[in-house]
């Protein structure tokens, strides 16, 4: 039986950066490096995209 599994990896990275765009770029570089080293993510597990958005923490976040 062939079954499809839709999966999501969720996380929040804390990055030192000058701007939100720089923080996004840093995380993007790290995640792309992980994908290049582990082709199984795309070939076997079908990863199609990675997305994220930088934001400044709110008063309730540490």
PDBQT receptor file of N, H, CA, C and O in Angstrom, charges set to zero:
ATOM      1  N   UNK A   1       0.848  -1.161   0.000  1.00  0.00    +0.000 N 
ATOM      2  CA  UNK A   1       0.000   0.000   0.000  1.00  0.00    +0.000 C 
ATOM      3  C   UNK A   1       0.904   1.239   0.000  1.00  0.00    +0.000 C 
ATOM      4  O   UNK A   1       1.811   1.340   0.827  1.00  0.00    +0.000 OA
ATOM      5  N   UNK A   2       0.672   2.155  -0.895  1.00  0.00    +0.000 N 
ATOM      6  H   UNK A   2      -0.065   2.073  -1.567  1.00  0.00    +0.000 HD
ATOM      7  CA  UNK A   2       1.447   3.392  -0.944  1.00  0.00    +0.000 C 
ATOM      8  C   UNK A   2       0.677   4.466  -0.187  1.00  0.00    +0.000 C 
ATOM      9  O   UNK A   2      -0.471   4.774  -0.507  1.00  0.00    +0.000 OA
ATOM     10  N   UNK A   3       1.333   5.028   0.820  1.00  0.00    +0.000 N 
ATOM     11  H   UNK A   3       2.266   4.779   1.080  1.00  0.00    +0.000 HD
ATOM     12  CA  UNK A   3       0.730   6.054   1.672  1.00  0.00    +0.000 C 
ATOM     13  C   UNK A   3       1.577   7.306   1.598  1.00  0.00    +0.000 C 
ATOM     14  O   UNK A   3       2.804   7.212   1.618  1.00  0.00    +0.000 OA
ATOM     15  N   UNK A   4       0.967   8.467   1.514  1.00  0.00    +0.000 N 
ATOM     16  H   UNK A   4      -0.030   8.543   1.499  1.00  0.00    +0.000 HD
ATOM     17  CA  UNK A   4       1.693   9.735   1.536  1.00  0.00    +0.000 C 
ATOM     18  C   UNK A   4       1.632  10.328   2.937  1.00  0.00    +0.000 C 
ATOM     19  O   UNK A   4       0.596  10.281   3.600  1.00  0.00    +0.000 OA
ATOM     20  N   UNK A   5       2.749  10.884   3.377  1.00  0.00    +0.000 N 
ATOM     21  H   UNK A   5       3.591  10.923   2.838  1.00  0.00    +0.000 HD
ATOM     22  CA  UNK A   5       2.840  11.513   4.689  1.00  0.00    +0.000 C 
ATOM     23  C   UNK A   5       3.268  12.961   4.486  1.00  0.00    +0.000 C 
ATOM     24  O   UNK A   5       4.349  13.225   3.960  1.00  0.00    +0.000 OA
ATOM     25  N   UNK A   6       2.425  13.889   4.900  1.00  0.00    +0.000 N 
ATOM     26  H   UNK A   6       1.547  13.674   5.327  1.00  0.00    +0.000 HD
ATOM     27  CA  UNK A   6       2.773  15.316   4.845  1.00  0.00    +0.000 C 
ATOM     28  C   UNK A   6       3.397  15.673   6.180  1.00  0.00    +0.000 C 
ATOM     29  O   UNK A   6       2.765  15.525   7.226  1.00  0.00    +0.000 OA
ATOM     30  N   UNK A   7       4.639  16.143   6.146  1.00  0.00    +0.000 N 
ATOM     31  H   UNK A   7       5.152  16.262   5.296  1.00  0.00    +0.000 HD
ATOM     32  CA  UNK A   7       5.351  16.411   7.389  1.00  0.00    +0.000 C 
ATOM     33  C   UNK A   7       5.821  17.856   7.412  1.00  0.00    +0.000 C 
ATOM     34  O   UNK A   7       6.047  18.469   6.369  1.00  0.00    +0.000 OA
ATOM     35  N   UNK A   8       5.961  18.378   8.589  1.00  0.00    +0.000 N 
ATOM     36  H   UNK A   8       5.777  17.880   9.437  1.00  0.00    +0.000 HD
ATOM     37  CA  UNK A   8       6.406  19.751   8.803  1.00  0.00    +0.000 C 
ATOM     38  C   UNK A   8       7.435  19.731   9.924  1.00  0.00    +0.000 C 
ATOM     39  O   UNK A   8       7.233  19.075  10.946  1.00  0.00    +0.000 OA
ATOM     40  N   UNK A   9       8.524  20.439   9.736  1.00  0.00    +0.000 N 
ATOM     41  H   UNK A   9       8.688  20.971   8.905  1.00  0.00    +0.000 HD
ATOM     42  CA  UNK A   9       9.493  20.655  10.804  1.00  0.00    +0.000 C 
ATOM     43  C   UNK A   9       9.342  22.095  11.249  1.00  0.00    +0.000 C 
ATOM     44  O   UNK A   9       9.443  23.011  10.432  1.00  0.00    +0.000 OA
ATOM     45  N   UNK A  10       9.103  22.304  12.520  1.00  0.00    +0.000 N 
ATOM     46  H   UNK A  10       9.021  21.560  13.183  1.00  0.00    +0.000 HD
ATOM     47  CA  UNK A  10       8.875  23.645  13.049  1.00  0.00    +0.000 C 
ATOM     48  C   UNK A  10       9.967  23.965  14.058  1.00  0.00    +0.000 C 
ATOM     49  O   UNK A  10      10.354  23.105  14.849  1.00  0.00    +0.000 OA
ATOM     50  N   UNK A  11      10.452  25.165  14.036  1.00  0.00    +0.000 N 
ATOM     51  H   UNK A  11      10.137  25.863  13.393  1.00  0.00    +0.000 HD
ATOM     52  CA  UNK A  11      11.478  25.541  15.000  1.00  0.00    +0.000 C 
ATOM     53  C   UNK A  11      11.640  27.050  15.057  1.00  0.00    +0.000 C 
ATOM     54  O   UNK A  11      11.182  27.774  14.173  1.00  0.00    +0.000 OA
ATOM     55  N   UNK A  12      12.287  27.502  16.092  1.00  0.00    +0.000 N 
ATOM     56  H   UNK A  12      12.659  26.914  16.810  1.00  0.00    +0.000 HD
ATOM     57  CA  UNK A  12      12.597  28.924  16.252  1.00  0.00    +0.000 C 
ATOM     58  C   UNK A  12      14.062  29.020  16.627  1.00  0.00    +0.000 C 
ATOM     59  O   UNK A  12      14.484  28.507  17.664  1.00  0.00    +0.000 OA
ATOM     60  N   UNK A  13      14.838  29.680  15.774  1.00  0.00    +0.000 N 
ATOM     61  H   UNK A  13      14.496  30.096  14.931  1.00  0.00    +0.000 HD
ATOM     62  CA  UNK A  13      16.269  29.873  16.033  1.00  0.00    +0.000 C 
ATOM     63  C   UNK A  13      16.472  31.277  16.590  1.00  0.00    +0.000 C 
ATOM     64  O   UNK A  13      15.836  32.228  16.137  1.00  0.00    +0.000 OA
ATOM     65  N   UNK A  14      17.349  31.402  17.562  1.00  0.00    +0.000 N 
ATOM     66  H   UNK A  14      17.866  30.630  17.930  1.00  0.00    +0.000 HD
ATOM     67  CA  UNK A  14      17.728  32.717  18.074  1.00  0.00    +0.000 C 
ATOM     68  C   UNK A  14      19.063  33.079  17.452  1.00  0.00    +0.000 C 
ATOM     69  O   UNK A  14      20.061  32.391  17.669  1.00  0.00    +0.000 OA
ATOM     70  N   UNK A  15      19.084  34.153  16.680  1.00  0.00    +0.000 N 
ATOM     71  H   UNK A  15      18.273  34.712  16.504  1.00  0.00    +0.000 HD
ATOM     72  CA  UNK A  15      20.241  34.529  15.889  1.00  0.00    +0.000 C 
ATOM     73  C   UNK A  15      20.669  35.949  16.231  1.00  0.00    +0.000 C 
ATOM     74  O   UNK A  15      19.833  36.842  16.365  1.00  0.00    +0.000 OA
ATOM     75  N   UNK A  16      21.968  36.152  16.370  1.00  0.00    +0.000 N 
ATOM     76  H   UNK A  16      22.648  35.426  16.261  1.00  0.00    +0.000 HD
ATOM     77  CA  UNK A  16      22.513  37.504  16.504  1.00  0.00    +0.000 C 
ATOM     78  C   UNK A  16      22.699  38.058  15.101  1.00  0.00    +0.000 C 
ATOM     79  O   UNK A  16      23.448  37.489  14.307  1.00  0.00    +0.000 OA
ATOM     80  N   UNK A  17      22.029  39.159  14.786  1.00  0.00    +0.000 N 
ATOM     81  H   UNK A  17      21.420  39.621  15.432  1.00  0.00    +0.000 HD
ATOM     82  CA  UNK A  17      22.135  39.759  13.454  1.00  0.00    +0.000 C 
ATOM     83  C   UNK A  17      21.809  41.238  13.546  1.00  0.00    +0.000 C 
ATOM     84  O   UNK A  17      21.162  41.688  14.491  1.00  0.00    +0.000 OA
ATOM     85  N   UNK A  18      22.267  41.988  12.552  1.00  0.00    +0.000 N 
ATOM     86  H   UNK A  18      22.793  41.623  11.784  1.00  0.00    +0.000 HD
ATOM     87  CA  UNK A  18      22.035  43.437  12.516  1.00  0.00    +0.000 C 
ATOM     88  C   UNK A  18      20.617  43.782  12.085  1.00  0.00    +0.000 C 
ATOM     89  O   UNK A  18      20.052  44.782  12.528  1.00  0.00    +0.000 OA
ATOM     90  N   UNK A  19      20.047  42.952  11.221  1.00  0.00    +0.000 N 
ATOM     91  H   UNK A  19      20.506  42.140  10.861  1.00  0.00    +0.000 HD
ATOM     92  CA  UNK A  19      18.700  43.214  10.707  1.00  0.00    +0.000 C 
ATOM     93  C   UNK A  19      17.912  41.912  10.647  1.00  0.00    +0.000 C 
ATOM     94  O   UNK A  19      18.482  40.825  10.753  1.00  0.00    +0.000 OA
ATOM     95  N   UNK A  20      16.608  42.030  10.477  1.00  0.00    +0.000 N 
ATOM     96  H   UNK A  20      16.146  42.912  10.391  1.00  0.00    +0.000 HD
ATOM     97  CA  UNK A  20      15.771  40.837  10.313  1.00  0.00    +0.000 C 
ATOM     98  C   UNK A  20      16.184  40.076   9.054  1.00  0.00    +0.000 C 
ATOM     99  O   UNK A  20      16.222  38.846   9.051  1.00  0.00    +0.000 OA
ATOM    100  N   UNK A  21      16.490  40.807   7.997  1.00  0.00    +0.000 N 
ATOM    101  H   UNK A  21      16.459  41.806   7.999  1.00  0.00    +0.000 HD
ATOM    102  CA  UNK A  21      16.886  40.179   6.745  1.00  0.00    +0.000 C 
ATOM    103  C   UNK A  21      18.194  39.403   6.910  1.00  0.00    +0.000 C 
ATOM    104  O   UNK A  21      18.339  38.308   6.367  1.00  0.00    +0.000 OA
ATOM    105  N   UNK A  22      19.142  39.965   7.656  1.00  0.00    +0.000 N 
ATOM    106  H   UNK A  22      19.024  40.854   8.098  1.00  0.00    +0.000 HD
ATOM    107  CA  UNK A  22      20.398  39.260   7.917  1.00  0.00    +0.000 C 
ATOM    108  C   UNK A  22      20.137  37.975   8.697  1.00  0.00    +0.000 C 
ATOM    109  O   UNK A  22      20.743  36.943   8.408  1.00  0.00    +0.000 OA
ATOM    110  N   UNK A  23      19.250  38.027   9.671  1.00  0.00    +0.000 N 
ATOM    111  H   UNK A  23      18.757  38.865   9.905  1.00  0.00    +0.000 HD
ATOM    112  CA  UNK A  23      18.912  36.833  10.453  1.00  0.00    +0.000 C 
ATOM    113  C   UNK A  23      18.317  35.759   9.552  1.00  0.00    +0.000 C 
ATOM    114  O   UNK A  23      18.680  34.587   9.660  1.00  0.00    +0.000 OA
ATOM    115  N   UNK A  24      17.409  36.146   8.667  1.00  0.00    +0.000 N 
ATOM    116  H   UNK A  24      17.113  37.097   8.579  1.00  0.00    +0.000 HD
ATOM    117  CA  UNK A  24      16.811  35.190   7.736  1.00  0.00    +0.000 C 
ATOM    118  C   UNK A  24      17.878  34.589   6.828  1.00  0.00    +0.000 C 
ATOM    119  O   UNK A  24      17.857  33.387   6.563  1.00  0.00    +0.000 OA
ATOM    120  N   UNK A  25      18.793  35.394   6.358  1.00  0.00    +0.000 N 
ATOM    121  H   UNK A  25      18.811  36.371   6.573  1.00  0.00    +0.000 HD
ATOM    122  CA  UNK A  25      19.862  34.931   5.474  1.00  0.00    +0.000 C 
ATOM    123  C   UNK A  25      20.760  33.923   6.190  1.00  0.00    +0.000 C 
ATOM    124  O   UNK A  25      21.139  32.905   5.610  1.00  0.00    +0.000 OA
ATOM    125  N   UNK A  26      21.097  34.202   7.434  1.00  0.00    +0.000 N 
ATOM    126  H   UNK A  26      20.789  35.029   7.905  1.00  0.00    +0.000 HD
ATOM    127  CA  UNK A  26      21.952  33.296   8.213  1.00  0.00    +0.000 C 
ATOM    128  C   UNK A  26      21.278  31.937   8.397  1.00  0.00    +0.000 C 
ATOM    129  O   UNK A  26      21.902  30.895   8.190  1.00  0.00    +0.000 OA
ATOM    130  N   UNK A  27      20.016  31.954   8.782  1.00  0.00    +0.000 N 
ATOM    131  H   UNK A  27      19.510  32.799   8.950  1.00  0.00    +0.000 HD
ATOM    132  CA  UNK A  27      19.289  30.693   8.979  1.00  0.00    +0.000 C 
ATOM    133  C   UNK A  27      19.151  29.956   7.650  1.00  0.00    +0.000 C 
ATOM    134  O   UNK A  27      19.312  28.736   7.595  1.00  0.00    +0.000 OA
ATOM    135  N   UNK A  28      18.855  30.686   6.589  1.00  0.00    +0.000 N 
ATOM    136  H   UNK A  28      18.724  31.676   6.633  1.00  0.00    +0.000 HD
ATOM    137  CA  UNK A  28      18.732  30.074   5.263  1.00  0.00    +0.000 C 
ATOM    138  C   UNK A  28      20.023  29.371   4.864  1.00  0.00    +0.000 C 
ATOM    139  O   UNK A  28      19.986  28.259   4.338  1.00  0.00    +0.000 OA
ATOM    140  N   UNK A  29      21.159  30.006   5.108  1.00  0.00    +0.000 N 
ATOM    141  H   UNK A  29      21.190  30.910   5.536  1.00  0.00    +0.000 HD
ATOM    142  CA  UNK A  29      22.449  29.407   4.770  1.00  0.00    +0.000 C 
ATOM    143  C   UNK A  29      22.678  28.117   5.567  1.00  0.00    +0.000 C 
ATOM    144  O   UNK A  29      23.150  27.124   5.013  1.00  0.00    +0.000 OA
ATOM    145  N   UNK A  30      22.351  28.127   6.838  1.00  0.00    +0.000 N 
ATOM    146  H   UNK A  30      21.967  28.933   7.288  1.00  0.00    +0.000 HD
ATOM    147  CA  UNK A  30      22.524  26.927   7.673  1.00  0.00    +0.000 C 
ATOM    148  C   UNK A  30      21.613  25.794   7.211  1.00  0.00    +0.000 C 
ATOM    149  O   UNK A  30      22.050  24.650   7.096  1.00  0.00    +0.000 OA
ATOM    150  N   UNK A  31      20.354  26.111   6.947  1.00  0.00    +0.000 N 
ATOM    151  H   UNK A  31      19.998  27.041   7.040  1.00  0.00    +0.000 HD
ATOM    152  CA  UNK A  31      19.413  25.069   6.535  1.00  0.00    +0.000 C 
ATOM    153  C   UNK A  31      19.777  24.497   5.174  1.00  0.00    +0.000 C 
ATOM    154  O   UNK A  31      19.688  23.287   4.967  1.00  0.00    +0.000 OA
ATOM    155  N   UNK A  32      20.186  25.351   4.247  1.00  0.00    +0.000 N 
ATOM    156  H   UNK A  32      20.258  26.334   4.416  1.00  0.00    +0.000 HD
ATOM    157  CA  UNK A  32      20.591  24.849   2.931  1.00  0.00    +0.000 C 
ATOM    158  C   UNK A  32      21.829  23.972   3.033  1.00  0.00    +0.000 C 
ATOM    159  O   UNK A  32      21.949  22.993   2.296  1.00  0.00    +0.000 OA
ATOM    160  N   UNK A  33      22.750  24.301   3.930  1.00  0.00    +0.000 N 
ATOM    161  H   UNK A  33      22.652  25.096   4.529  1.00  0.00    +0.000 HD
ATOM    162  CA  UNK A  33      23.938  23.467   4.135  1.00  0.00    +0.000 C 
ATOM    163  C   UNK A  33      23.537  22.085   4.641  1.00  0.00    +0.000 C 
ATOM    164  O   UNK A  33      24.120  21.082   4.228  1.00  0.00    +0.000 OA
ATOM    165  N   UNK A  34      22.548  22.021   5.530  1.00  0.00    +0.000 N 
ATOM    166  H   UNK A  34      22.074  22.836   5.866  1.00  0.00    +0.000 HD
ATOM    167  CA  UNK A  34      22.063  20.738   6.040  1.00  0.00    +0.000 C 
ATOM    168  C   UNK A  34      21.464  19.918   4.903  1.00  0.00    +0.000 C 
ATOM    169  O   UNK A  34      21.699  18.713   4.820  1.00  0.00    +0.000 OA
ATOM    170  N   UNK A  35      20.705  20.548   4.041  1.00  0.00    +0.000 N 
ATOM    171  H   UNK A  35      20.514  21.527   4.108  1.00  0.00    +0.000 HD
ATOM    172  CA  UNK A  35      20.073  19.836   2.925  1.00  0.00    +0.000 C 
ATOM    173  C   UNK A  35      21.114  19.307   1.953  1.00  0.00    +0.000 C 
ATOM    174  O   UNK A  35      21.011  18.172   1.489  1.00  0.00    +0.000 OA
ATOM    175  N   UNK A  36      22.108  20.113   1.644  1.00  0.00    +0.000 N 
ATOM    176  H   UNK A  36      22.192  21.036   2.021  1.00  0.00    +0.000 HD
ATOM    177  CA  UNK A  36      23.162  19.680   0.715  1.00  0.00    +0.000 C 
ATOM    178  C   UNK A  36      23.893  18.462   1.261  1.00  0.00    +0.000 C 
ATOM    179  O   UNK A  36      24.245  17.557   0.504  1.00  0.00    +0.000 OA
ATOM    180  N   UNK A  37      24.121  18.433   2.567  1.00  0.00    +0.000 N 
ATOM    181  H   UNK A  37      23.835  19.168   3.182  1.00  0.00    +0.000 HD
ATOM    182  CA  UNK A  37      24.834  17.318   3.186  1.00  0.00    +0.000 C 
ATOM    183  C   UNK A  37      23.966  16.066   3.302  1.00  0.00    +0.000 C 
ATOM    184  O   UNK A  37      24.490  14.957   3.400  1.00  0.00    +0.000 OA
ATOM    185  N   UNK A  38      22.649  16.236   3.294  1.00  0.00    +0.000 N 
ATOM    186  H   UNK A  38      22.223  17.138   3.215  1.00  0.00    +0.000 HD
ATOM    187  CA  UNK A  38      21.747  15.110   3.518  1.00  0.00    +0.000 C 
ATOM    188  C   UNK A  38      20.694  15.066   2.415  1.00  0.00    +0.000 C 
ATOM    189  O   UNK A  38      19.571  15.538   2.595  1.00  0.00    +0.000 OA
ATOM    190  N   UNK A  39      21.069  14.495   1.272  1.00  0.00    +0.000 N 
ATOM    191  H   UNK A  39      21.981  14.112   1.126  1.00  0.00    +0.000 HD
ATOM    192  CA  UNK A  39      20.148  14.419   0.135  1.00  0.00    +0.000 C 
ATOM    193  C   UNK A  39      18.916  13.575   0.426  1.00  0.00    +0.000 C 
ATOM    194  O   UNK A  39      17.928  13.645  -0.305  1.00  0.00    +0.000 OA
ATOM    195  N   UNK A  40      18.967  12.780   1.483  1.00  0.00    +0.000 N 
ATOM    196  H   UNK A  40      19.770  12.723   2.076  1.00  0.00    +0.000 HD
ATOM    197  CA  UNK A  40      17.819  11.958   1.854  1.00  0.00    +0.000 C 
ATOM    198  C   UNK A  40      16.584  12.819   2.130  1.00  0.00    +0.000 C 
ATOM    199  O   UNK A  40      15.452  12.391   1.901  1.00  0.00    +0.000 OA
ATOM    200  N   UNK A  41      16.817  14.041   2.625  1.00  0.00    +0.000 N 
ATOM    201  H   UNK A  41      17.736  14.389   2.810  1.00  0.00    +0.000 HD
ATOM    202  CA  UNK A  41      15.685  14.941   2.885  1.00  0.00    +0.000 C 
ATOM    203  C   UNK A  41      14.884  15.209   1.620  1.00  0.00    +0.000 C 
ATOM    204  O   UNK A  41      13.655  15.254   1.664  1.00  0.00    +0.000 OA
ATOM    205  N   UNK A  42      15.565  15.386   0.494  1.00  0.00    +0.000 N 
ATOM    206  H   UNK A  42      16.564  15.349   0.459  1.00  0.00    +0.000 HD
ATOM    207  CA  UNK A  42      14.843  15.656  -0.747  1.00  0.00    +0.000 C 
ATOM    208  C   UNK A  42      14.525  14.379  -1.505  1.00  0.00    +0.000 C 
ATOM    209  O   UNK A  42      13.415  14.225  -2.015  1.00  0.00    +0.000 OA
ATOM    210  N   UNK A  43      15.485  13.459  -1.587  1.00  0.00    +0.000 N 
ATOM    211  H   UNK A  43      16.386  13.584  -1.172  1.00  0.00    +0.000 HD
ATOM    212  CA  UNK A  43      15.294  12.260  -2.404  1.00  0.00    +0.000 C 
ATOM    213  C   UNK A  43      14.323  11.259  -1.798  1.00  0.00    +0.000 C 
ATOM    214  O   UNK A  43      13.460  10.729  -2.498  1.00  0.00    +0.000 OA
ATOM    215  N   UNK A  44      14.456  10.998  -0.509  1.00  0.00    +0.000 N 
ATOM    216  H   UNK A  44      15.158  11.428   0.060  1.00  0.00    +0.000 HD
ATOM    217  CA  UNK A  44      13.626   9.960   0.123  1.00  0.00    +0.000 C 
ATOM    218  C   UNK A  44      12.418  10.555   0.844  1.00  0.00    +0.000 C 
ATOM    219  O   UNK A  44      11.321   9.997   0.793  1.00  0.00    +0.000 OA
ATOM    220  N   UNK A  45      12.624  11.691   1.516  1.00  0.00    +0.000 N 
ATOM    221  H   UNK A  45      13.515  12.144   1.557  1.00  0.00    +0.000 HD
ATOM    222  CA  UNK A  45      11.541  12.274   2.315  1.00  0.00    +0.000 C 
ATOM    223  C   UNK A  45      10.763  13.358   1.575  1.00  0.00    +0.000 C 
ATOM    224  O   UNK A  45       9.774  13.874   2.096  1.00  0.00    +0.000 OA
ATOM    225  N   UNK A  46      11.199  13.707   0.367  1.00  0.00    +0.000 N 
ATOM    226  H   UNK A  46      12.002  13.288  -0.057  1.00  0.00    +0.000 HD
ATOM    227  CA  UNK A  46      10.415  14.593  -0.480  1.00  0.00    +0.000 C 
ATOM    228  C   UNK A  46      10.358  16.047  -0.060  1.00  0.00    +0.000 C 
ATOM    229  O   UNK A  46       9.408  16.747  -0.408  1.00  0.00    +0.000 OA
ATOM    230  N   UNK A  47      11.353  16.520   0.683  1.00  0.00    +0.000 N 
ATOM    231  H   UNK A  47      12.125  15.951   0.966  1.00  0.00    +0.000 HD
ATOM    232  CA  UNK A  47      11.352  17.935   1.081  1.00  0.00    +0.000 C 
ATOM    233  C   UNK A  47      11.311  18.806  -0.171  1.00  0.00    +0.000 C 
ATOM    234  O   UNK A  47      12.082  18.602  -1.109  1.00  0.00    +0.000 OA
ATOM    235  N   UNK A  48      10.399  19.783  -0.172  1.00  0.00    +0.000 N 
ATOM    236  H   UNK A  48       9.772  19.949   0.590  1.00  0.00    +0.000 HD
ATOM    237  CA  UNK A  48      10.227  20.657  -1.334  1.00  0.00    +0.000 C 
ATOM    238  C   UNK A  48      10.612  22.088  -1.042  1.00  0.00    +0.000 C 
ATOM    239  O   UNK A  48      11.074  22.802  -1.932  1.00  0.00    +0.000 OA
ATOM    240  N   UNK A  49      10.430  22.515   0.186  1.00  0.00    +0.000 N 
ATOM    241  H   UNK A  49      10.055  21.936   0.909  1.00  0.00    +0.000 HD
ATOM    242  CA  UNK A  49      10.720  23.919   0.483  1.00  0.00    +0.000 C 
ATOM    243  C   UNK A  49      10.981  24.101   1.970  1.00  0.00    +0.000 C 
ATOM    244  O   UNK A  49      10.592  23.290   2.810  1.00  0.00    +0.000 OA
ATOM    245  N   UNK A  50      11.650  25.194   2.247  1.00  0.00    +0.000 N 
ATOM    246  H   UNK A  50      11.966  25.853   1.565  1.00  0.00    +0.000 HD
ATOM    247  CA  UNK A  50      11.883  25.633   3.621  1.00  0.00    +0.000 C 
ATOM    248  C   UNK A  50      11.498  27.098   3.643  1.00  0.00    +0.000 C 
ATOM    249  O   UNK A  50      11.869  27.857   2.748  1.00  0.00    +0.000 OA
ATOM    250  N   UNK A  51      10.770  27.490   4.645  1.00  0.00    +0.000 N 
ATOM    251  H   UNK A  51      10.469  26.874   5.372  1.00  0.00    +0.000 HD
ATOM    252  CA  UNK A  51      10.418  28.897   4.725  1.00  0.00    +0.000 C 
ATOM    253  C   UNK A  51      10.494  29.368   6.166  1.00  0.00    +0.000 C 
ATOM    254  O   UNK A  51      10.371  28.579   7.103  1.00  0.00    +0.000 OA
ATOM    255  N   UNK A  52      10.692  30.632   6.320  1.00  0.00    +0.000 N 
ATOM    256  H   UNK A  52      10.792  31.272   5.559  1.00  0.00    +0.000 HD
ATOM    257  CA  UNK A  52      10.753  31.209   7.650  1.00  0.00    +0.000 C 
ATOM    258  C   UNK A  52      10.620  32.720   7.567  1.00  0.00    +0.000 C 
ATOM    259  O   UNK A  52      10.741  33.304   6.489  1.00  0.00    +0.000 OA
ATOM    260  N   UNK A  53      10.379  33.333   8.675  1.00  0.00    +0.000 N 
ATOM    261  H   UNK A  53      10.281  32.858   9.550  1.00  0.00    +0.000 HD
ATOM    262  CA  UNK A  53      10.222  34.778   8.747  1.00  0.00    +0.000 C 
ATOM    263  C   UNK A  53      10.818  35.259  10.050  1.00  0.00    +0.000 C 
ATOM    264  O   UNK A  53      10.470  34.757  11.119  1.00  0.00    +0.000 OA
ATOM    265  N   UNK A  54      11.718  36.232   9.968  1.00  0.00    +0.000 N 
ATOM    266  H   UNK A  54      12.000  36.640   9.100  1.00  0.00    +0.000 HD
ATOM    267  CA  UNK A  54      12.325  36.794  11.166  1.00  0.00    +0.000 C 
ATOM    268  C   UNK A  54      11.352  37.779  11.819  1.00  0.00    +0.000 C 
ATOM    269  O   UNK A  54      10.569  38.444  11.141  1.00  0.00    +0.000 OA
ATOM    270  N   UNK A  55      11.419  37.854  13.139  1.00  0.00    +0.000 N 
ATOM    271  H   UNK A  55      12.055  37.313  13.690  1.00  0.00    +0.000 HD
ATOM    272  CA  UNK A  55      10.592  38.812  13.885  1.00  0.00    +0.000 C 
ATOM    273  C   UNK A  55      11.306  39.173  15.168  1.00  0.00    +0.000 C 
ATOM    274  O   UNK A  55      12.177  38.436  15.630  1.00  0.00    +0.000 OA
ATOM    275  N   UNK A  56      10.949  40.279  15.733  1.00  0.00    +0.000 N 
ATOM    276  H   UNK A  56      10.241  40.877  15.358  1.00  0.00    +0.000 HD
ATOM    277  CA  UNK A  56      11.488  40.678  17.021  1.00  0.00    +0.000 C 
ATOM    278  C   UNK A  56      10.624  40.072  18.116  1.00  0.00    +0.000 C 
ATOM    279  O   UNK A  56       9.397  40.130  18.028  1.00  0.00    +0.000 OA
ATOM    280  N   UNK A  57      11.233  39.488  19.151  1.00  0.00    +0.000 N 
ATOM    281  H   UNK A  57      12.230  39.441  19.223  1.00  0.00    +0.000 HD
ATOM    282  CA  UNK A  57      10.438  38.842  20.202  1.00  0.00    +0.000 C 
ATOM    283  C   UNK A  57       9.532  39.831  20.920  1.00  0.00    +0.000 C 
ATOM    284  O   UNK A  57       9.881  40.996  21.109  1.00  0.00    +0.000 OA
ATOM    285  N   UNK A  58       8.378  39.349  21.311  1.00  0.00    +0.000 N 
ATOM    286  H   UNK A  58       8.094  38.403  21.157  1.00  0.00    +0.000 HD
ATOM    287  CA  UNK A  58       7.436  40.156  22.072  1.00  0.00    +0.000 C 
ATOM    288  C   UNK A  58       7.813  40.178  23.541  1.00  0.00    +0.000 C 
ATOM    289  O   UNK A  58       8.762  39.513  23.957  1.00  0.00    +0.000 OA
ATOM    290  N   UNK A  59       7.070  40.943  24.323  1.00  0.00    +0.000 N 
ATOM    291  H   UNK A  59       6.300  41.484  23.985  1.00  0.00    +0.000 HD
ATOM    292  CA  UNK A  59       7.401  41.115  25.748  1.00  0.00    +0.000 C 
ATOM    293  C   UNK A  59       7.286  39.825  26.547  1.00  0.00    +0.000 C 
ATOM    294  O   UNK A  59       7.912  39.703  27.600  1.00  0.00    +0.000 OA
ATOM    295  N   UNK A  60       6.499  38.856  26.072  1.00  0.00    +0.000 N 
ATOM    296  H   UNK A  60       5.991  38.955  25.216  1.00  0.00    +0.000 HD
ATOM    297  CA  UNK A  60       6.332  37.595  26.789  1.00  0.00    +0.000 C 
ATOM    298  C   UNK A  60       7.338  36.527  26.381  1.00  0.00    +0.000 C 
ATOM    299  O   UNK A  60       7.329  35.427  26.933  1.00  0.00    +0.000 OA
ATOM    300  N   UNK A  61       8.202  36.836  25.424  1.00  0.00    +0.000 N 
ATOM    301  H   UNK A  61       8.209  37.729  24.975  1.00  0.00    +0.000 HD
ATOM    302  CA  UNK A  61       9.202  35.891  24.985  1.00  0.00    +0.000 C 
ATOM    303  C   UNK A  61      10.554  36.221  25.599  1.00  0.00    +0.000 C 
ATOM    304  O   UNK A  61      10.872  37.388  25.826  1.00  0.00    +0.000 OA
ATOM    305  N   UNK A  62      11.337  35.206  25.864  1.00  0.00    +0.000 N 
ATOM    306  H   UNK A  62      11.079  34.257  25.679  1.00  0.00    +0.000 HD
ATOM    307  CA  UNK A  62      12.673  35.406  26.449  1.00  0.00    +0.000 C 
ATOM    308  C   UNK A  62      13.708  35.389  25.387  1.00  0.00    +0.000 C 
ATOM    309  O   UNK A  62      14.895  35.541  25.679  1.00  0.00    +0.000 OA
TER     310      UNK A  62
